[in-house]
Amino acid sequence: MDAMYKSSTFSIIAPVILQGVPDIEHIRQVIKVKLLEKIDPKTGKWFYPELLQNISYWWGYAFWTKLDKITPTRFIQECVHFYKNDDKMQCDFQQLEDITRELCFKPYSKDKPLVEFILIPKFIPDLEKQWSQDSTDDKKYFVLILRIHHSVADGYAILRLFENLSISSSSDAFDYLKPHDYTQQRNANSLSFTIKIAKYIALGFKMIYQVSEYMCKSMLYCSEGSLWDWPAKRPTSPKLWNAVPVAELPMKRYQNYKTSWGRLFYLSEINDIKKIHGVSGTAVMYAAILGSIRQNMFAGSKTIPPYMSFASSALMTMFVPLGESDPIKRLHKMQQHLDIMKRSTLPVAATLLTNGVMGLVPRAFASLVDETAKLTESAILSNMAGPKKFYDLAGYPVRDTFWATGQIIDRNCVFMNIFSGGGKARLAVMGHAGLIESDQKAQNFIDSFFQELEIMKTSQQS
């Protein structure tokens, strides 16, 4: 059970660059009032009780356990702090990347909360590389890093947490897309009871069929193992990672974790392209990412597989047209695949499996399923659609944000993350050194992504 405290799978790091000079006592009080002591008026219970809890096990199953010694007052003193207790520290973007990587592999403690807020009092932006749209920016900035265990929150829950920390943002600033928006049917209440039952029965059979179809395609496309061979050897299982001495484990993983957090770009660029070609913004970004993977993973290759598995946090896994060499044709094929996936029951089935069934089956079986899934993954994409408008945290305007996870270090795939908010977005690339041998190689993925966008932008609708 100690694995959950030291495994790379369980940590999410979300650095937020804020405008202003940090007042740590003010930030502590905002966190205390708006998170730790916030009461749900409907139930009379705390909104975030898990922030003051840890996890205990019974027969291999996890349960929340209250930490009696951790009060809201003690939490803000111990879990809201300056990085390495240095209230004079300053960093640039490269140093922030290094700190983020380090925190991805920092073990958790059994007797402390599974979340902390870390401050870096001064941030020096690289205007040309990171904020190229604002080359004359002379404001003061600092960094607030949220480090949180994956059992406490996923990406969407982190957005909700940020929403609760906002003070001055308007109520519609956090009007972002939610899974509920895709599944709620406006006319559902007008259906008769018999029709509703029939629809649920049909849904069950459709799920069985489509999951079976997906598994057959997985075996067909991935029958020879991974899509690409690793140029370097590495432990392929968390069990092998755990054989490394605990004291060396974070550094071993840190050294093999290659990343690039790219640069900000305006979502208006995506909107312009989707209007030119009559496709969705999601298709534009996914097709550009696929083109980037094609350029960087198959440069000089004589044989490129026709399809590859593309795991999306919102749409489960789909097989996308890697073999299509023409960027515009690839864009339209990507739109076709997205249209098919929107009508599919696979996302619903995946949610039921991960949030329901997998929590009830024996741990050994769940681990087997997870290990099998890792062998079939080629690329993972997390597309976090954040607030549409300007927002703040604890009253400080948000200038930039991204997030990272160390779990990719245990997977044989490329991890690409898009985080958008306030009309801007950032693409990040992460992977093991066996697949992405350097940070520069990760940056090449970013450069290729923008090259693909430029091709789409300058090409007329076919």
LINGICOR-V686656 format. One record per residue. N is the residue number from 1. PHI is phi in whole degrees, -180 to 180 (999 if undefined). OMEGA is omega in whole degrees, -180 to 180 (* if undefined). BURIAL is I if it has 9 or more other C-alpha atoms within 8 Angstrom, else O. Layout:
BEGIN
n=N phi=PHI omega=OMEGA burial=BURIAL
n=N phi=PHI omega=OMEGA burial=BURIAL
END
This chain:
BEGIN
n=1 phi=999 omega=180 burial=O
n=2 phi=-66 omega=-176 burial=O
n=3 phi=-60 omega=-177 burial=O
n=4 phi=-67 omega=-179 burial=O
n=5 phi=-92 omega=-177 burial=I
n=6 phi=-124 omega=-179 burial=I
n=7 phi=-73 omega=179 burial=I
n=8 phi=-71 omega=-176 burial=I
n=9 phi=-67 omega=-164 burial=I
n=10 phi=-103 omega=-176 burial=I
n=11 phi=-118 omega=172 burial=I
n=12 phi=-120 omega=-180 burial=I
n=13 phi=-117 omega=-178 burial=I
n=14 phi=-126 omega=175 burial=I
n=15 phi=-77 omega=177 burial=I
n=16 phi=-123 omega=179 burial=I
n=17 phi=-91 omega=-174 burial=I
n=18 phi=-115 omega=-180 burial=I
n=19 phi=-89 omega=177 burial=I
n=20 phi=125 omega=177 burial=I
n=21 phi=-110 omega=-171 burial=I
n=22 phi=-72 omega=170 burial=O
n=23 phi=-112 omega=-171 burial=O
n=24 phi=-63 omega=180 burial=O
n=25 phi=-69 omega=176 burial=O
n=26 phi=-63 omega=-180 burial=O
n=27 phi=-63 omega=178 burial=I
n=28 phi=-61 omega=-178 burial=I
n=29 phi=-68 omega=177 burial=I
n=30 phi=-63 omega=179 burial=I
n=31 phi=-63 omega=-179 burial=I
n=32 phi=-64 omega=-175 burial=I
n=33 phi=-76 omega=-171 burial=I
n=34 phi=-90 omega=178 burial=I
n=35 phi=-120 omega=-171 burial=I
n=36 phi=-72 omega=-176 burial=I
n=37 phi=-110 omega=-179 burial=I
n=38 phi=-75 omega=-177 burial=I
n=39 phi=-110 omega=174 burial=O
n=40 phi=-77 omega=-177 burial=I
n=41 phi=-63 omega=-179 burial=O
n=42 phi=-77 omega=-175 burial=O
n=43 phi=-109 omega=-177 burial=O
n=44 phi=76 omega=-179 burial=O
n=45 phi=-109 omega=179 burial=O
n=46 phi=-66 omega=175 burial=I
n=47 phi=-71 omega=-174 burial=I
n=48 phi=-126 omega=179 burial=O
n=49 phi=-64 omega=-177 burial=O
n=50 phi=-67 omega=178 burial=I
n=51 phi=-67 omega=179 burial=I
n=52 phi=-109 omega=-176 burial=I
n=53 phi=-124 omega=171 burial=I
n=54 phi=-135 omega=-174 burial=I
n=55 phi=-125 omega=172 burial=I
n=56 phi=-121 omega=-176 burial=O
n=57 phi=-123 omega=174 burial=I
n=58 phi=-139 omega=-177 burial=O
n=59 phi=57 omega=177 burial=O
n=60 phi=87 omega=-180 burial=O
n=61 phi=-104 omega=-174 burial=O
n=62 phi=-92 omega=177 burial=O
n=63 phi=-139 omega=176 burial=O
n=64 phi=-71 omega=179 burial=I
n=65 phi=-131 omega=-180 burial=O
n=66 phi=-72 omega=175 burial=O
n=67 phi=-93 omega=-172 burial=I
n=68 phi=-61 omega=-177 burial=O
n=69 phi=-85 omega=-177 burial=O
n=70 phi=-99 omega=175 burial=I
n=71 phi=-102 omega=176 burial=O
n=72 phi=-54 omega=180 burial=I
n=73 phi=-66 omega=179 burial=O
n=74 phi=-70 omega=179 burial=O
n=75 phi=-59 omega=-175 burial=I
n=76 phi=-69 omega=178 burial=I
n=77 phi=-81 omega=-175 burial=I
n=78 phi=-97 omega=-173 burial=O
n=79 phi=-110 omega=172 burial=I
n=80 phi=-123 omega=-170 burial=I
n=81 phi=-153 omega=174 burial=I
n=82 phi=-75 omega=177 burial=I
n=83 phi=-60 omega=-177 burial=I
n=84 phi=54 omega=178 burial=O
n=85 phi=57 omega=-179 burial=O
n=86 phi=-103 omega=-178 burial=O
n=87 phi=-86 omega=177 burial=O
n=88 phi=-117 omega=-172 burial=O
n=89 phi=-66 omega=171 burial=O
n=90 phi=-135 omega=-180 burial=I
n=91 phi=-149 omega=172 burial=I
n=92 phi=-105 omega=-174 burial=I
n=93 phi=-67 omega=180 burial=I
n=94 phi=-63 omega=178 burial=O
n=95 phi=-66 omega=178 burial=O
n=96 phi=-66 omega=175 burial=I
n=97 phi=-59 omega=-179 burial=I
n=98 phi=-63 omega=179 burial=O
n=99 phi=-64 omega=179 burial=O
n=100 phi=-62 omega=177 burial=I
n=101 phi=-60 omega=-180 burial=I
n=102 phi=-60 omega=-177 burial=I
n=103 phi=-69 omega=178 burial=I
n=104 phi=-59 omega=-174 burial=I
n=105 phi=-116 omega=176 burial=I
n=106 phi=-77 omega=-179 burial=O
n=107 phi=-67 omega=174 burial=O
n=108 phi=-93 omega=180 burial=O
n=109 phi=-110 omega=-179 burial=O
n=110 phi=-74 omega=-175 burial=O
n=111 phi=-110 omega=178 burial=O
n=112 phi=-132 omega=178 burial=I
n=113 phi=-60 omega=-178 burial=I
n=114 phi=-95 omega=180 burial=I
n=115 phi=-151 omega=173 burial=I
n=116 phi=-152 omega=178 burial=I
n=117 phi=-114 omega=-173 burial=I
n=118 phi=-118 omega=-177 burial=I
n=119 phi=-106 omega=167 burial=I
n=120 phi=-117 omega=-166 burial=I
n=121 phi=-67 omega=-180 burial=I
n=122 phi=-143 omega=178 burial=I
n=123 phi=-118 omega=-180 burial=I
n=124 phi=-110 omega=-176 burial=I
n=125 phi=-75 omega=170 burial=O
n=126 phi=-94 omega=-171 burial=I
n=127 phi=-62 omega=-176 burial=I
n=128 phi=-69 omega=-175 burial=O
n=129 phi=-88 omega=-171 burial=O
n=130 phi=-100 omega=-178 burial=I
n=131 phi=-124 omega=-172 burial=I
n=132 phi=-63 omega=180 burial=I
n=133 phi=-78 omega=-175 burial=O
n=134 phi=-129 omega=-172 burial=O
n=135 phi=-74 omega=-179 burial=O
n=136 phi=-111 omega=-177 burial=O
n=137 phi=-64 omega=-180 burial=O
n=138 phi=-126 omega=-179 burial=O
n=139 phi=-80 omega=178 burial=O
n=140 phi=-94 omega=-177 burial=I
n=141 phi=-137 omega=171 burial=I
n=142 phi=-142 omega=-175 burial=I
n=143 phi=-122 omega=170 burial=I
n=144 phi=-116 omega=-177 burial=I
n=145 phi=-106 omega=173 burial=I
n=146 phi=-94 omega=174 burial=I
n=147 phi=-112 omega=-171 burial=I
n=148 phi=-142 omega=178 burial=I
n=149 phi=-74 omega=-176 burial=I
n=150 phi=-64 omega=177 burial=I
n=151 phi=-70 omega=180 burial=O
n=152 phi=-84 omega=-174 burial=I
n=153 phi=-157 omega=168 burial=I
n=154 phi=-106 omega=-176 burial=I
n=155 phi=-61 omega=-178 burial=O
n=156 phi=-67 omega=178 burial=O
n=157 phi=-66 omega=177 burial=O
n=158 phi=-65 omega=176 burial=I
n=159 phi=-61 omega=178 burial=I
n=160 phi=-65 omega=178 burial=O
n=161 phi=-64 omega=177 burial=I
n=162 phi=-60 omega=180 burial=I
n=163 phi=-60 omega=-180 burial=I
n=164 phi=-70 omega=179 burial=O
n=165 phi=-85 omega=-179 burial=I
n=166 phi=-75 omega=-179 burial=I
n=167 phi=-111 omega=-171 burial=O
n=168 phi=-103 omega=-179 burial=O
n=169 phi=-67 omega=178 burial=I
n=170 phi=-69 omega=-175 burial=O
n=171 phi=-64 omega=-179 burial=O
n=172 phi=-95 omega=179 burial=O
n=173 phi=-64 omega=-178 burial=I
n=174 phi=-98 omega=177 burial=I
n=175 phi=-84 omega=-179 burial=O
n=176 phi=-106 omega=-179 burial=O
n=177 phi=-67 omega=179 burial=O
n=178 phi=-129 omega=178 burial=O
n=179 phi=-54 omega=180 burial=O
n=180 phi=-58 omega=-178 burial=O
n=181 phi=-64 omega=-178 burial=O
n=182 phi=-85 omega=-172 burial=O
n=183 phi=-101 omega=-176 burial=O
n=184 phi=-76 omega=178 burial=O
n=185 phi=-99 omega=-176 burial=O
n=186 phi=-65 omega=-176 burial=O
n=187 phi=-98 omega=-176 burial=O
n=188 phi=-62 omega=-177 burial=O
n=189 phi=-71 omega=-178 burial=O
n=190 phi=-84 omega=-179 burial=O
n=191 phi=-79 omega=177 burial=O
n=192 phi=-73 omega=-179 burial=O
n=193 phi=-60 omega=-179 burial=O
n=194 phi=-63 omega=180 burial=O
n=195 phi=-65 omega=179 burial=O
n=196 phi=-62 omega=179 burial=I
n=197 phi=-62 omega=-180 burial=O
n=198 phi=-62 omega=-180 burial=O
n=199 phi=-66 omega=179 burial=O
n=200 phi=-68 omega=177 burial=O
n=201 phi=-64 omega=178 burial=O
n=202 phi=-62 omega=178 burial=O
n=203 phi=-62 omega=179 burial=I
n=204 phi=-60 omega=179 burial=O
n=205 phi=-66 omega=179 burial=O
n=206 phi=-65 omega=178 burial=I
n=207 phi=-63 omega=180 burial=I
n=208 phi=-60 omega=-179 burial=O
n=209 phi=-64 omega=-175 burial=O
n=210 phi=-73 omega=175 burial=I
n=211 phi=-66 omega=178 burial=I
n=212 phi=-63 omega=178 burial=O
n=213 phi=-62 omega=180 burial=O
n=214 phi=-63 omega=-180 burial=O
n=215 phi=-64 omega=178 burial=O
n=216 phi=-65 omega=178 burial=O
n=217 phi=-65 omega=179 burial=O
n=218 phi=-60 omega=180 burial=I
n=219 phi=-67 omega=-179 burial=O
n=220 phi=-69 omega=-176 burial=O
n=221 phi=-79 omega=-175 burial=I
n=222 phi=-117 omega=-175 burial=I
n=223 phi=-66 omega=-179 burial=O
n=224 phi=-103 omega=178 burial=O
n=225 phi=92 omega=-176 burial=O
n=226 phi=-68 omega=179 burial=I
n=227 phi=-64 omega=179 burial=I
n=228 phi=-135 omega=179 burial=O
n=229 phi=-89 omega=179 burial=O
n=230 phi=-77 omega=176 burial=O
n=231 phi=-75 omega=179 burial=O
n=232 phi=-136 omega=-179 burial=O
n=233 phi=-84 omega=177 burial=O
n=234 phi=-159 omega=175 burial=O
n=235 phi=-60 omega=-177 burial=O
n=236 phi=-98 omega=-178 burial=O
n=237 phi=-142 omega=175 burial=O
n=238 phi=-56 omega=179 burial=I
n=239 phi=-63 omega=179 burial=O
n=240 phi=-72 omega=176 burial=I
n=241 phi=-61 omega=-177 burial=I
n=242 phi=-69 omega=176 burial=I
n=243 phi=-76 omega=176 burial=O
n=244 phi=-73 omega=178 burial=O
n=245 phi=-52 omega=-175 burial=O
n=246 phi=-55 omega=-178 burial=O
n=247 phi=-64 omega=-178 burial=O
n=248 phi=-95 omega=-171 burial=O
n=249 phi=-58 omega=-179 burial=I
n=250 phi=-58 omega=-179 burial=I
n=251 phi=-69 omega=178 burial=O
n=252 phi=-60 omega=-179 burial=O
n=253 phi=-70 omega=-179 burial=I
n=254 phi=-57 omega=-178 burial=I
n=255 phi=-66 omega=-177 burial=O
n=256 phi=-98 omega=-175 burial=I
n=257 phi=-100 omega=-177 burial=I
n=258 phi=-107 omega=-172 burial=I
n=259 phi=-144 omega=165 burial=I
n=260 phi=-151 omega=180 burial=I
n=261 phi=-101 omega=169 burial=I
n=262 phi=55 omega=179 burial=I
n=263 phi=-148 omega=177 burial=I
n=264 phi=-70 omega=170 burial=I
n=265 phi=-143 omega=-177 burial=O
n=266 phi=-82 omega=178 burial=I
n=267 phi=-67 omega=176 burial=I
n=268 phi=-62 omega=176 burial=O
n=269 phi=-62 omega=179 burial=O
n=270 phi=-68 omega=-180 burial=I
n=271 phi=-63 omega=179 burial=I
n=272 phi=-63 omega=-178 burial=I
n=273 phi=-69 omega=-178 burial=I
n=274 phi=-66 omega=177 burial=I
n=275 phi=-71 omega=180 burial=O
n=276 phi=-63 omega=-171 burial=I
n=277 phi=-106 omega=177 burial=I
n=278 phi=66 omega=180 burial=O
n=279 phi=-126 omega=179 burial=I
n=280 phi=-86 omega=177 burial=O
n=281 phi=-64 omega=178 burial=I
n=282 phi=-63 omega=179 burial=O
n=283 phi=-62 omega=179 burial=I
n=284 phi=-61 omega=-177 burial=I
n=285 phi=-68 omega=-179 burial=I
n=286 phi=-66 omega=-180 burial=I
n=287 phi=-66 omega=178 burial=I
n=288 phi=-66 omega=177 burial=I
n=289 phi=-65 omega=179 burial=I
n=290 phi=-63 omega=176 burial=I
n=291 phi=-63 omega=177 burial=I
n=292 phi=-64 omega=178 burial=I
n=293 phi=-63 omega=180 burial=I
n=294 phi=-61 omega=-179 burial=I
n=295 phi=-66 omega=-170 burial=I
n=296 phi=-94 omega=-179 burial=I
n=297 phi=-96 omega=-176 burial=O
n=298 phi=-128 omega=178 burial=I
n=299 phi=-62 omega=180 burial=O
n=300 phi=80 omega=-179 burial=O
n=301 phi=-79 omega=180 burial=O
n=302 phi=-79 omega=-178 burial=O
n=303 phi=-122 omega=177 burial=O
n=304 phi=-118 omega=-180 burial=O
n=305 phi=-57 omega=-179 burial=O
n=306 phi=-66 omega=-179 burial=O
n=307 phi=-136 omega=171 burial=I
n=308 phi=-140 omega=179 burial=I
n=309 phi=-80 omega=-175 burial=I
n=310 phi=-128 omega=-177 burial=I
n=311 phi=-89 omega=-179 burial=I
n=312 phi=-112 omega=-180 burial=I
n=313 phi=-65 omega=-178 burial=I
n=314 phi=-100 omega=-171 burial=O
n=315 phi=-121 omega=-177 burial=I
n=316 phi=63 omega=-177 burial=I
n=317 phi=-104 omega=174 burial=O
n=318 phi=-134 omega=179 burial=I
n=319 phi=-100 omega=-170 burial=I
n=320 phi=-112 omega=-169 burial=I
n=321 phi=-77 omega=179 burial=I
n=322 phi=-65 omega=-175 burial=I
n=323 phi=-72 omega=-180 burial=O
n=324 phi=-75 omega=-176 burial=I
n=325 phi=-84 omega=-178 burial=O
n=326 phi=-82 omega=-177 burial=O
n=327 phi=-58 omega=-177 burial=I
n=328 phi=-74 omega=176 burial=I
n=329 phi=-64 omega=178 burial=O
n=330 phi=-63 omega=179 burial=I
n=331 phi=-61 omega=-178 burial=I
n=332 phi=-71 omega=176 burial=I
n=333 phi=-67 omega=177 burial=I
n=334 phi=-63 omega=178 burial=I
n=335 phi=-62 omega=178 burial=I
n=336 phi=-62 omega=179 burial=O
n=337 phi=-66 omega=178 burial=I
n=338 phi=-67 omega=178 burial=I
n=339 phi=-63 omega=178 burial=O
n=340 phi=-65 omega=-178 burial=O
n=341 phi=-67 omega=179 burial=I
n=342 phi=-65 omega=178 burial=O
n=343 phi=-92 omega=-175 burial=O
n=344 phi=-87 omega=175 burial=O
n=345 phi=-94 omega=-176 burial=I
n=346 phi=-59 omega=178 burial=I
n=347 phi=-59 omega=178 burial=I
n=348 phi=-65 omega=180 burial=O
n=349 phi=-62 omega=-180 burial=I
n=350 phi=-63 omega=179 burial=I
n=351 phi=-63 omega=179 burial=I
n=352 phi=-63 omega=-179 burial=I
n=353 phi=-69 omega=-174 burial=I
n=354 phi=-75 omega=-176 burial=I
n=355 phi=-95 omega=-178 burial=O
n=356 phi=-124 omega=-172 burial=I
n=357 phi=-60 omega=-176 burial=I
n=358 phi=-65 omega=177 burial=I
n=359 phi=-81 omega=-176 burial=O
n=360 phi=-109 omega=-177 burial=O
n=361 phi=-77 omega=177 burial=O
n=362 phi=-56 omega=-176 burial=O
n=363 phi=-59 omega=-178 burial=O
n=364 phi=-63 omega=180 burial=O
n=365 phi=-69 omega=179 burial=O
n=366 phi=-62 omega=179 burial=I
n=367 phi=-66 omega=179 burial=O
n=368 phi=-63 omega=178 burial=O
n=369 phi=-62 omega=-179 burial=O
n=370 phi=-64 omega=-180 burial=O
n=371 phi=-66 omega=178 burial=I
n=372 phi=-65 omega=179 burial=O
n=373 phi=-62 omega=-179 burial=O
n=374 phi=-62 omega=-177 burial=I
n=375 phi=-72 omega=-177 burial=I
n=376 phi=-98 omega=-178 burial=I
n=377 phi=-80 omega=175 burial=I
n=378 phi=-116 omega=178 burial=I
n=379 phi=-150 omega=176 burial=I
n=380 phi=-120 omega=178 burial=I
n=381 phi=-122 omega=173 burial=I
n=382 phi=-112 omega=-177 burial=I
n=383 phi=-112 omega=-177 burial=I
n=384 phi=-93 omega=178 burial=I
n=385 phi=-86 omega=-176 burial=I
n=386 phi=-85 omega=-179 burial=I
n=387 phi=-57 omega=-178 burial=I
n=388 phi=-78 omega=-175 burial=I
n=389 phi=-119 omega=177 burial=I
n=390 phi=-57 omega=177 burial=I
n=391 phi=-147 omega=-178 burial=I
n=392 phi=-132 omega=169 burial=I
n=393 phi=-125 omega=-179 burial=I
n=394 phi=55 omega=179 burial=I
n=395 phi=91 omega=179 burial=O
n=396 phi=-94 omega=-180 burial=I
n=397 phi=-60 omega=178 burial=I
n=398 phi=-82 omega=179 burial=I
n=399 phi=-100 omega=-176 burial=O
n=400 phi=-164 omega=177 burial=O
n=401 phi=-160 omega=172 burial=I
n=402 phi=-157 omega=175 burial=I
n=403 phi=-146 omega=-176 burial=I
n=404 phi=-142 omega=176 burial=I
n=405 phi=-142 omega=-179 burial=I
n=406 phi=-85 omega=-172 burial=I
n=407 phi=-65 omega=-178 burial=I
n=408 phi=-65 omega=-179 burial=I
n=409 phi=-65 omega=-180 burial=I
n=410 phi=-99 omega=-176 burial=I
n=411 phi=-127 omega=-178 burial=I
n=412 phi=-94 omega=-176 burial=I
n=413 phi=-156 omega=175 burial=I
n=414 phi=-90 omega=178 burial=I
n=415 phi=-113 omega=180 burial=I
n=416 phi=-125 omega=-174 burial=I
n=417 phi=-124 omega=174 burial=I
n=418 phi=-112 omega=176 burial=I
n=419 phi=-121 omega=-178 burial=I
n=420 phi=-120 omega=178 burial=I
n=421 phi=-177 omega=178 burial=I
n=422 phi=62 omega=178 burial=I
n=423 phi=84 omega=179 burial=I
n=424 phi=-126 omega=180 burial=I
n=425 phi=-146 omega=177 burial=I
n=426 phi=-136 omega=176 burial=I
n=427 phi=-103 omega=178 burial=I
n=428 phi=-119 omega=179 burial=I
n=429 phi=-128 omega=-180 burial=I
n=430 phi=-140 omega=177 burial=I
n=431 phi=179 omega=178 burial=I
n=432 phi=-76 omega=-178 burial=I
n=433 phi=-62 omega=177 burial=I
n=434 phi=-69 omega=-178 burial=I
n=435 phi=-110 omega=175 burial=I
n=436 phi=-117 omega=-165 burial=I
n=437 phi=-72 omega=-179 burial=I
n=438 phi=-155 omega=175 burial=I
n=439 phi=-64 omega=178 burial=I
n=440 phi=-66 omega=177 burial=O
n=441 phi=-64 omega=176 burial=I
n=442 phi=-63 omega=178 burial=I
n=443 phi=-65 omega=178 burial=I
n=444 phi=-61 omega=176 burial=I
n=445 phi=-61 omega=180 burial=I
n=446 phi=-63 omega=-179 burial=I
n=447 phi=-60 omega=-180 burial=O
n=448 phi=-66 omega=177 burial=I
n=449 phi=-59 omega=-179 burial=I
n=450 phi=-72 omega=174 burial=I
n=451 phi=-64 omega=178 burial=O
n=452 phi=-63 omega=178 burial=I
n=453 phi=-61 omega=-179 burial=I
n=454 phi=-65 omega=178 burial=O
n=455 phi=-63 omega=179 burial=I
n=456 phi=-64 omega=-177 burial=I
n=457 phi=-69 omega=-175 burial=I
n=458 phi=-92 omega=179 burial=O
n=459 phi=-97 omega=178 burial=O
n=460 phi=-83 omega=-180 burial=O
n=461 phi=-60 omega=-179 burial=O
n=462 phi=-82 omega=* burial=O
END
